[in-house]
Amino acid sequence: MARHTQAHLTRKIERFRSEDYKQLKKEQMEYYMGAKLLEVGVDPKSVIYRWSMEHKGKDEEWTISAYWGDSKDKVLQEEQESNA
């Protein structure tokens, strides 16, 4: 069975919330992602993280994505190609 090489965590945050509140939520999501990676045997310091945000009505949908192994290499290559 193939091993996973990426993980994603999504949360909705009300758009009217303060920037301090949003920053706190982002830090909580980063902490939770790191803990989950440790649970599955992945070193959180060996992965790359990428954030995305999408407006959904009165909310913002924040997603943190973690990539390692083949997925990490692919993301870095795609970013390098798009910056060339």
PEPEZI-V809409 format. One record per residue. RES is the residue in one letter. SS is DSSP state (alpha for helix, beta for strand, coil for the rest). OMEGA is omega in whole degrees, 0 to 359 (none if undefined). D_FIRST is the distance of its C-alpha to the first C-alpha in Angstrom with 2 decimals. Layout:
RES|SS|OMEGA|D_FIRST, RES|SS|OMEGA|D_FIRST
This chain:
M|coil|181|0.00, A|coil|178|3.80, R|coil|177|6.47, H|coil|178|9.47, T|coil|175|12.59, Q|beta|178|15.20, A|beta|183|16.90, H|beta|179|20.05, L|beta|184|22.87, T|beta|176|25.80, R|beta|174|29.22, K|beta|179|32.46, I|beta|180|35.64, E|beta|184|39.12, R|coil|184|40.70, F|coil|182|44.01, R|coil|181|42.64, S|coil|178|43.98, E|alpha|177|42.22, D|alpha|178|42.25, Y|alpha|180|40.41, K|alpha|178|37.79, Q|alpha|178|37.38, L|alpha|179|36.95, K|alpha|178|34.23, K|alpha|178|32.39, E|alpha|177|32.68, Q|alpha|179|31.38, M|alpha|178|28.31, E|alpha|180|27.69, Y|alpha|181|28.11, Y|alpha|178|25.77, M|alpha|178|23.04, G|alpha|179|23.55, A|alpha|179|23.40, K|alpha|178|20.12, L|alpha|177|18.58, L|alpha|180|20.02, E|alpha|182|18.54, V|coil|174|14.93, G|coil|179|16.06, V|coil|178|16.97, D|coil|182|20.60, P|alpha|180|22.39, K|alpha|181|24.79, S|alpha|182|22.29, V|coil|170|21.28, I|beta|181|23.49, Y|beta|176|24.67, R|beta|179|26.11, W|beta|170|28.27, S|beta|180|29.21, M|beta|180|31.90, E|beta|177|32.97, H|beta|178|36.19, K|beta|181|35.85, G|coil|180|39.34, K|coil|183|40.74, D|beta|167|37.48, E|beta|178|35.40, E|beta|181|31.63, W|beta|177|30.18, T|beta|171|26.55, I|beta|180|25.19, S|beta|178|22.06, A|beta|181|20.32, Y|beta|175|18.53, W|coil|179|17.15, G|alpha|182|15.57, D|alpha|181|15.31, S|alpha|178|16.45, K|alpha|179|19.40, D|alpha|181|20.46, K|alpha|180|20.37, V|alpha|180|22.43, L|alpha|179|24.89, Q|alpha|179|25.35, E|alpha|179|26.02, E|alpha|179|28.46, Q|alpha|179|30.18, E|alpha|181|30.65, S|alpha|178|32.06, N|alpha|182|34.48, A|coil|none|35.73
